[in-house]
Amino acid sequence: MFEKILIANRGEIALRIHRACREMGIKTVAVHSTADSDAMHVRLADEAVCIGPARASESYLNKAAIISAAQITGADAIHPGYGFLSENADFAEMVEDHGITFIGPTANHMRIMGDKVAAIKTATESGLPVVPGSGGALNSVEEAVKIAKDMGYPVLIKAAAGGGGKGMKSAYDEEELRQAYKLAKQESKAAFGDDTVYMEKYLQKPRHIEMQILADNYGNVVHLGERDCSLQRRHQKVLEETPSPALNKEQRDKIGKVVCDAIKKIGYRNAGTIEFLYEDGEFYFIEMNTRLQVEHPITEMITGIDLVREQIRIASGAQLGYTQDDIKFSGHSIECRINAEDPETFIPCPGKVKEWHAPGGLGVRVDSGVYSGYKIPPTYDSMVAKLIVSGKTRNGCLMRLRRALEEFVIDGVNTTIPLQQRIINEADFIDGNYNIHWLEKFLERTSSEKK
């Protein structure tokens, strides 16, 4: 087992990793920018190293600085968390080349799954169902027009190197397709330095369902159930729950086996998430995230498995130690992402937190690095906390979540707590009747009602 792990991240996920390490008896090194010198994980870690100024490109994305910090402190492994360098294959390769263990998959798997076109090809070859589409990169707009004519509209043009909705454009006819193709390539080039795009059939009312997997170095693979991440705004997740209200045990077991079989064929290791669009009883692969997910806590709440601990164990060479039959799903769990944003305009609201009171009680968990007096920097993502609630039933979980949101106090900055309260009191959400377009339509409707 590792003696010391460097945490190459910030905020709540850095604190989350520190906690897992501490419970395993592993020392931690916190790297931080000048803007995060007072961060909670920096205060709690055994050692802390400042790796640069506030700008992420000069600190949390500075590969050389992070590896130097690991060498100076004698860390034998690096955990990247999520975001920043967590899916950067070059970084993973550099870490390993310096004799340090990267806690995650191989650089090769990160490269394959980081390229959407290559990922779809690999998924198809591995037996995963995919969305009908171009089956690869588009070479011209005329090719796109021909495929769309055969496949039928609407269609979606997507950046091969994309993420977060960048380089993604929909089209309902040929005229829109020609414009979407042009805009998607331009946006992809600007955001990722790569204008490669591909096309998929645009599903009308799908849900976003993802399957969490764990795989060790010995060919053992298990899935830990699904998460429903359909509540999104501009392709960014807002609230997640497990199990999905749309699936039953038979469907879960069936897609879980398909996923595990595919992961074995690929030879993947460590934690990962296979993401699908789900519509009319059919699953369609869209991408694989080769890292820990923001929403991983809800899976932990219904399985009792510490995903960060398992990541560390697998990276150290340990076997999973359990099979699929050993994994039991118990109850229901929902996560609300709390952002320091105006709940109406979604404009970020960095600043000083004057008062902080996190909710508690049975089945309530808050993952956050915020405290009273903490200054939320304007430089990074606006998420300041994750409220994770669990219960024996979905209805019981919802009742507990309402109470927890009422109890949550964050004074000094605006947050999206009021939005979360509105969402969970909507009849459609209570009934589990929503899809990936529901939240934006809800926001449009409620906005027009206020005018």
N, C-alpha and C positions, 0 to 999 in steps of 0.2 A: 504493500500500500504506500501511497505517496506520503511524504513527511511535510511538504509545504506546497501550497497551490497559490499561484498568482491569479487574481480575478481581474480579467481584462475588460471591465465594464464599470457601470456607475448605477446610482439610484437603487430602486427596490430589488432589481435582479442581482446586483452585486451583494446586497445585504442577504438576500435569499441564499446565494451560494456560500457566503461566509457562515451562515447558520448551519448548513449541511456539513461543511468542513469541521466546524467546531464540535458538532455531535459525533463526528467520526474520529476526533482526536487529531485532526490535521491542522497545521498552522496555516495562516493566510497572509497574503501580501495584497494590499490595496494599491492600485495605481489610480492617480487622479489628476485632473487638470487644476489650474489655479482657481477656477470657479467652484471646485468641489472640495476645497481643503477642509471644510467643516461638515462634509457629508457623514452620515451615520456609519456607513461601512468603513470609512477611513478612520473614524474614531475607534471602532471596535476591532479592526484587524490587528494582527500581531506586528505587522510592519506596514508602512505606507511610503510610496514613492511618487513624487510629483513628476509627471512626464511631459508637461507642456502647458501652454496657455489655454484659455477657454475654448477656442475654436477646435472642434472635433478633429479636423484634418491635421492639426498640430499636436494632438494629444491622444485621444482614444482611437484614432485611425493611424497613428504613427507606429508602424510595425517595428521599426528599429528600436524606438524608445521603450516599447513594451518588452521586447526580448532582452534588451540591455538590463531593464529593471529585474527581470527574472534571473538573469545571470548574476547580477550584483547581490541579490538577496538569497541566492541559492535555491530558488524554487525549482522543483522537479516536474511540475505540470502547470499548464495554463488553462483556465476555464474561460471561454469567451462570452458566456451568457447568450443573449440574443441581440440582434442589431449590430452596429459597428462592424467588427471583423469576424463575427461568428460564422459567416458563410463565405469567407474569403479564402479560397483554396491556396493562393500564394502565401498567405499568412500561416495557414496550417502547415504548409510545406516548410516554410522558414523555421517554424517552431521545432518541428521534428529534426530538421537539418542541424539545429543547434543542440541536439541531445535532450530536448525537453519534450514531454508528452503533451500533445494537443488533446484536450478532452472533447472528443467529437468524432465524426466519421473521417474517412480518408480524404485527402485532397482530391483524389480522382473522382470519388462519388460526389463531392461538393461541386466539382466542375460540371459533371454530367447533369446533375439536378439543378444547377444554377442557370443552365441554358435551357430555356423552356422547350425549344425545338428538340434538343437532344433528350430532354426528360420525357417528352411525349413518345419519342421513338423507343426509348428504353422501357417505358411503362407498357407500351404495346407489345414489345417482345417478351415482357415478363408476365403477360396475361392480365394486365389491368385494363378495365374498360375505359375508353377515351371518348372525348367529345368529337363528333364528326367534324372534319375540317380539312385543311390543306395537307396535313400529315407531315409538314416540314416547312422550311422557310419559303416565302413567296419571292419569286424572282422579278415579278413585274405586276403592275396594276391590271394588265390584261389577263394574266394568269388568275388573279384574284377574282376578276369579273366572271371568267369562265367557270371556276369552281363554285362560286356563289350561285350562278345560274343553274348548275346541276344540283346543288345541295338545297337551294331555297333560302330566301331571306326570312328573318334578319340574320346578320352575321356580325362577328366581332373581330376586329384587327387588333393583334396584341404584340407587344415588344418581346422578342426572344430573351432579352436580358432584363425584362421588366420586373416591376414590383410596386405595390402601393397604388395601383391604378394608372401609373405613368405609362404613356405609349399605348393606351387602350382606347379604342374608338369603335362605336357601334354604327351599323348602317342598315337601313331598311329597304334600300333600292340601289340601283347601279350608280346613280348620281351621287348619293351619299357615300357609297363605297369608294368611289374615286377620290372624293375629298378626305374620307377617313384614312385611306391608305397613305395619302400624302402627309396628313397631319400626324399620324402615328409614327411614321418614319422620322419626321422632323423632331417630334417630342422625344422619341427613343434616342436619337443621336445626341440631343442636348442633355438628356438625363443620364445616359449610360455610356455614351461614346460609341454606340453601336446601333445602326439603324435597321438591323434585321428584324423583320416582322413575319408573323404567320396568321392564319385565320381559323376561326372556329365557328360552328353554328351557335347563334346567340339564343340560349334557352330562355323562355319567357318568364317562368316563375320557379326557378330552382332554389333549393336550400343549399347552404354551404356546410358540408359535413366533412370533418377530418377525423382520421384514425391515428391514434397515438401508438407507436411501436417502440419496442426495445429489442436490440439484437446484440449478442455478444460476439466474441472472436472465434467461437466454436460452432457456429451454424445454428445456434438456438435463437428463436424469434418468438415473441409474444406480442399480442395487441392488448391495449388497455382500454378498449372501447372507443366510442366516438365522442366528438364534441360538436355541437351545433353552433356555428359561428355566423349565422345568417343575418344577424342585426348589424348592418354596416352602413357607414356614411362615407361616401367617396372611396369605397373599397377599403376603408379602415374599420376594423372590428370595434364595436362599442360594448357589446354584452355577449357572453357565451354561456351555454349550459350543457350539462350532460346528465343523463342520456338525452338524446334528441327526442322531442315529442313526436317526431315523424316516423321513428323506427320502432320495430318490435324486436324481440329476441332472435327470431329466425333470420330477419334481415341483417341484424348486427353480426350474428355468428357467420353468416354466409359471406358478407363483405370482409369480415375480419380474417377469415381463412384465405380469401383471395389475396388480401394485402400481405399476410404473413408468407404465403407461398412466393409472392413476387419479391419480397425482401430477401428471402433465401436465395432466389435465383440471381439477384443482383449482387449478393455477397456483402450487403451493407452491415455496418456495425454501429453501435451506440444508439442514442435516442433519435427519433425522426418522426415526421408527421406526413401522411399521405392525404392530400386534400382533394375532395370531390365536389362536383355539383350534383345534386340529387333532385330528380324530377320524375313524376309518374312512376315511381318504384324502381327507377334505373339510376345507377351511379356512373359518373363520368369523371375520370382523372383529370385534374388541372395542373397540379404541381406537387413537388415534395419539398418540405422544409427540412434541411439537414442540420437542425439545431433544436434547442429547447424553445418551446412556444411561450408567448406571454401568458396564455390561458392555461398553462399546465397545472395550476393548483386545483382546478375543479376535478381533473382526473385523479389527482392525489387524494382528494376528499372522498371519492366513491370507491377507490381501490385500496387505500391505505399504503400505497407504494410511493416512496420518496424518489421522484424522478431525478433530482440532482444527485442524490446519493448513488442511484443506479448508474448514472453517467460516469461518476468517478470510479465506481467499482469496475465497470466494463473497461474503462480506459486503463485501469491498473492491471488488467489481464484476468480478472475474476469471471467466472461463469454466472449466468443469471441465477441459478439455484432454484428455479421453479419453472413449471410448465404452464401452458394455457389453462389446463384444468384446475390449477391451483389459484387462479385469479378469480376473485369474487367481486361482483359489482353490488354495492349497497347504497340505496337511497338516491338522492338527486342533489346536484350542486349547480350554482349559478355564480358567475363572476361579472361584476360591474367595473369597467375601467373608469376611474375618476381622473379627469383631466383638469388642469388649471386653465380653463377656458370659459368665456362667456357662454352660458347655456343656450342663448338665442342666436348669437352671431358666430360663435365658435372661434372668436379671436383669442389667441393666447393671452393669459394674464399672469405673467411672472411677477414676483414680488415677495414681500416678507409675510410669512404665516404668523399672525399675531396670536392665534389660539388654535390648538389642535386637540381634538378628543376623538379617538377612534372607538367605534362600537365594539362590544364584546358579548360574552355569553356563549352558551352552548351552540356549536355549529357555525360560529362566526370567526372569520380569519381576515386580517388586514395585512397585506404585503405592501410596505411603504418604507421609504427612508426619510420621510418628513417628520418634523417635530416642531413644537412651539418655538418661534424665533428663527426657524430655518428660512433662508432666502432662496426662493425658486429662481434659478438662473434663466435668462431669456434665450440661452444658446442651444438648449437641447429639447427633446421631445417633451410635450406638455403633460404627459401622464404622471400624476403624483402618487397615486395609490390604486390598489386593486382590492375591492371588497369581495370576498369569497364566502358564500353562505351555503350550508348544506342542511338537508332534512331527510326524514324517512320517505317522504313523498314530494312530488313537485309542488303541490298546493301548500304543504307545510313549509317547504323551502321558500316559496313566494311570500308567505306570511312573515317569516323570519327576516327576509330581505327587506320588506317594507319597514319593519321595526328598526333594522340596522341602519338603513339610509336616514331615517328620522333622527337617529342617535348620533350620526356622523357630524362633527363640527370642524370646519376648516374656515377660520376667520382671517380676513386680510386680503384674500384673493377670491376671485370668482371661480366656481367649479361647475362641473357638469352633473352634480348630484341632482338638481331639480329636473334635468332631462331624464335621468335614470328613473326617478320617481314617476314621471309621466308615462314612460314606456311600460313599466311593470304594472301600471294600473289600467292599461288599455285592454279592452275585451279580446282583441285579436291575440295579444301576447298571452293573456291569461289562458286562452284556449289553445295556445301553441300553434296558432294559425298565421304564420308569417313566412316570408322568403327574403332573398337578398335585396329585393327592391322595396320591401315594406317600410323600412325606417325613413328613407328619403321621401317616400310618398306621404308618410305621416308628418314629417317636418314641413313639407310643402302645404299640406292641408291645415295644420295648426297655425302656420305662419299667416296664411291667407285669412283665417278666421279672426286673427287679432287685428287685421287692418280695417 
